[in-house]
Amino acid sequence: MPVTDIIDIHTHVISPDTTRYPLAPLGGKQSDWSRTRPTSAEDLIAAMDEAGVAQSAVVHASTAYGYDNSYLADSVARHPARFTGVFSIDMFAADACAQFDRWTNAGLSGMRLFTTGSTSPGQADWLSDPKTFPVWERAAAMHLPVCLQMRPEGVPHLLRLLARFPSVPIILDHLARPDLSDGPPYAAAQWLFALAEYPNLFLKLTSRTVEESAKGASTSGEFFPRIVAAFGADRIAWGSNFPAHAGPMSRLLSEAQHRLACLDAADRAAIFAGTARRLYPVLAKTSGRS
């Protein structure tokens, strides 16, 4: 399939070379997906080409590599026309600011804070700890987007960060996992809609969101127009979560396009490409195959 104007802001890569890129997952527990569906940078490009995805913001796989972003950085360096990278660091390390500089100097253009996930199901309580603020100040100076892998329980921390660092684009992975099953008017997710007042908050609409939008009393035709009306499509971007979310990527994209067909063409264009370029301007400067 020819590459089209679609950008995926949530993919992962895993190297087959465990000698050069040793596994060292956070907490010592490797994620099931990285063990059973490892996808190299070249495999990811093949999946993108088959799906018709032009570019991707590749998110560091913390549950495989901990805080070592080497494979991510090397992948971006090899394929700058197709990838940008979102790194992770230990925000409490003595050299946290130096690590931030290391990975941004390596060409990575976003940061991700991993406070919950498949191997760490609870919500960590360190998100807005003042000890992390020097790194946030660096992100603010660069207007560098920060993705938060978090749950609704972390919203009090999020509010403090949104207020303290208004120049940092903060992106909620998977919309921070709202419960949509009660359907309209989505009372259980009102905390999410209330966040729309913060202009520096962005939403990452992933394959998980696509599936949750059609569960219980919810329908995609009800949920997506409401979330777009609240935030605006220019603050929402699509991410497949491939291969953590089992593919093929072409199926994940097709399902997202089907569920978002309830939106007008301009909103879909923003969600599938425009917002990604706003968050990661480097993607607007590069195009084509590597």
C-alpha positions in Angstrom: 0.0 0.0 0.0 1.4 3.5 -0.8 2.4 5.7 2.1 -0.3 8.2 2.8 -0.6 11.3 5.0 -1.0 9.4 8.2 1.2 9.6 11.3 1.2 7.2 14.2 2.4 8.7 17.5 2.6 5.5 19.5 4.6 2.6 18.3 7.5 0.6 19.8 10.6 -1.1 18.6 12.6 -4.0 20.0 15.9 -5.1 18.7 16.7 -8.8 18.0 20.3 -8.0 19.1 20.2 -8.5 22.9 23.9 -8.3 23.2 24.2 -4.8 21.8 20.8 -3.8 23.3 20.4 -5.8 26.5 17.0 -6.2 28.1 16.7 -4.5 31.4 12.9 -3.9 32.0 11.7 -1.6 34.7 11.0 -3.5 37.9 12.8 -6.5 36.4 9.7 -7.8 34.7 9.6 -7.8 30.9 6.2 -7.1 29.2 4.6 -10.0 27.5 4.3 -8.1 24.2 8.0 -7.3 24.0 8.8 -10.9 24.6 6.3 -12.5 22.2 5.9 -9.8 19.5 9.3 -8.1 19.3 9.4 -5.7 16.3 12.6 -4.2 15.0 12.8 -0.8 13.4 12.8 -2.4 10.0 9.9 -4.6 10.8 8.0 -1.5 12.0 8.7 0.3 8.7 7.4 -2.7 6.8 4.2 -2.7 8.9 3.9 1.1 8.3 4.3 0.6 4.6 1.7 -2.2 4.5 -0.7 0.0 6.5 -0.1 3.2 4.6 1.4 5.1 7.6 3.9 7.7 6.5 5.7 8.4 9.8 5.8 7.4 13.5 6.7 8.8 16.9 8.4 5.7 18.3 7.9 5.5 22.1 10.7 4.0 24.2 9.8 0.5 25.5 10.4 0.9 29.2 9.2 -2.6 29.9 12.0 -4.0 27.8 14.9 -1.5 28.2 14.3 0.4 31.4 15.9 3.8 30.8 18.3 2.8 28.1 17.0 4.5 25.0 19.9 3.4 22.8 18.0 1.3 20.4 15.3 4.0 20.0 18.0 6.6 19.3 19.8 4.4 16.8 16.6 3.6 15.0 15.7 7.2 14.6 19.2 8.0 13.4 18.9 5.3 10.8 15.4 6.3 9.6 15.0 10.0 10.2 12.5 10.4 7.4 10.1 7.9 9.0 10.7 8.2 12.8 11.1 10.6 15.6 11.6 9.2 19.1 10.1 9.6 22.6 12.6 8.8 25.3 12.2 7.9 29.0 14.5 8.7 31.9 14.7 8.2 35.7 13.4 11.5 36.9 15.0 11.0 40.3 18.5 10.1 39.1 21.3 12.4 40.1 22.1 12.9 36.4 18.4 13.2 35.2 19.1 16.6 33.6 22.2 15.2 31.9 20.2 12.3 30.6 17.5 14.6 29.3 20.3 16.5 27.4 21.8 13.3 26.2 18.7 12.0 24.5 17.5 15.3 23.1 21.0 15.9 21.7 20.7 12.4 20.1 17.7 13.7 18.1 14.8 12.4 20.2 12.0 15.0 20.3 9.6 13.9 23.1 9.8 12.4 26.6 7.5 9.8 28.3 6.9 9.3 32.0 5.9 5.7 32.8 3.8 5.7 36.0 1.6 2.7 35.3 1.4 -0.1 32.7 1.0 -3.8 32.1 3.9 -4.7 34.4 3.2 -1.9 36.9 -0.6 -1.8 37.2 -0.9 0.7 40.1 -0.6 4.5 39.8 2.8 5.8 41.0 2.6 8.8 43.2 5.8 10.6 42.2 4.5 12.3 39.1 4.4 15.9 40.5 7.2 15.5 43.0 9.2 18.8 43.1 12.4 16.8 42.7 11.4 16.2 39.1 10.9 19.9 38.3 14.4 20.6 36.9 13.7 18.2 34.1 10.3 19.7 33.5 11.9 23.1 33.3 14.2 21.8 30.6 11.2 20.5 28.7 9.5 23.8 29.1 12.5 25.7 27.7 12.3 23.5 24.6 8.5 23.2 24.4 9.2 19.5 24.3 6.1 17.3 24.5 5.8 15.0 27.5 3.7 11.8 27.3 2.2 10.5 30.5 1.4 6.9 30.9 -1.0 7.3 33.8 -4.4 6.4 35.3 -7.3 8.6 36.5 -5.9 8.4 40.0 -3.0 10.5 38.9 -5.1 13.5 37.9 -4.3 15.6 41.0 -0.6 15.3 40.0 -1.4 16.1 36.4 -3.3 19.3 37.5 -0.3 20.5 39.4 2.0 19.9 36.3 -0.4 21.6 33.9 -0.6 24.7 36.0 3.1 24.9 36.8 4.4 24.2 33.3 1.9 25.7 30.8 4.4 25.8 28.0 4.9 22.0 28.0 2.6 20.1 25.7 1.4 17.2 28.0 0.0 14.2 26.2 -2.2 11.6 27.9 -1.4 8.1 26.6 -4.7 6.2 26.0 -6.6 9.3 27.3 -5.4 8.1 30.8 -7.7 5.1 30.6 -11.2 6.6 31.2 -14.2 4.3 31.9 -16.6 4.9 29.0 -18.8 1.9 29.6 -21.7 3.9 31.2 -22.2 5.7 27.8 -23.5 9.2 27.3 -23.2 11.6 29.0 -20.1 9.7 30.2 -20.5 10.6 33.9 -17.6 8.3 34.8 -15.3 10.2 32.5 -16.2 13.7 33.5 -12.8 14.2 35.0 -11.4 13.8 31.5 -13.7 16.3 29.9 -12.9 18.8 32.7 -9.3 18.8 31.6 -10.2 20.4 28.3 -9.8 23.9 29.9 -6.0 23.4 29.9 -4.7 24.4 26.5 -1.4 22.5 26.9 -3.1 19.2 27.4 -3.3 16.8 24.4 -4.9 13.4 24.1 -3.4 10.3 22.5 -6.2 8.4 21.0 -4.9 4.8 20.8 -6.3 1.4 19.7 -7.3 0.9 23.4 -9.5 4.1 23.1 -11.0 2.9 19.8 -12.0 -0.4 21.4 -13.3 1.1 24.7 -15.4 3.6 22.8 -17.7 0.8 21.6 -18.0 -1.2 24.9 -20.9 -1.2 27.3 -23.4 1.6 26.7 -20.9 3.6 24.8 -20.8 4.0 21.0 -18.0 5.6 18.9 -20.6 7.8 17.3 -21.5 9.3 20.7 -18.0 9.4 22.3 -15.7 10.8 19.6 -17.8 13.8 18.6 -18.1 14.7 22.3 -14.4 14.5 23.0 -13.6 16.5 19.9 -16.1 19.1 20.8 -14.4 19.4 24.3 -10.8 19.4 23.2 -10.7 20.2 19.5 -9.2 17.8 17.0 -6.1 19.9 17.0 -5.3 18.5 20.5 -6.0 14.9 19.7 -3.6 12.5 17.8 -3.9 8.8 16.9 -1.5 6.2 18.0 -1.8 2.5 17.2 0.3 1.2 20.2 1.7 -1.4 17.7 3.1 -4.0 18.5 2.1 -3.8 22.2 -1.4 -3.8 20.8 -1.5 -6.9 18.6 -1.6 -6.0 14.9 -1.3 -6.1 12.1 -1.0 -2.3 12.1 -3.2 -2.1 9.0 -6.1 -3.6 11.0 -5.5 -1.2 13.9 -5.6 1.8 11.5 -8.6 0.5 9.6 -10.5 0.1 12.9 -9.6 3.6 14.0 -10.7 5.1 10.7 -14.0 3.2 10.8 -14.8 4.4 14.4 -13.8 8.0 13.6 -15.9 8.1 10.4 -18.5 10.0 12.5 -16.2 13.0 12.4 -15.8 15.5 9.6 -12.8 15.3 7.2 -11.0 18.2 8.8 -11.1 16.7 12.3 -10.0 13.3 11.0 -7.1 14.9 9.1 -6.0 16.6 12.4 -6.2 13.4 14.4 -4.4 11.2 11.9 -1.6 13.7 11.0 -2.1 17.4 11.8 -1.8 17.2 15.5 1.2 14.9 15.3 3.1 17.5 13.3 2.1 20.2 15.8 3.5 18.1 18.7 6.5 16.8 16.8 7.5 19.6 14.3 10.4 17.4 13.1 7.8 15.2 11.4 6.7 18.2 9.3 10.3 18.7 8.1 10.9 15.2 6.9 8.9 13.0 4.6 9.2 10.0 2.3 10.8 6.6 2.7 14.2 6.1 4.4 
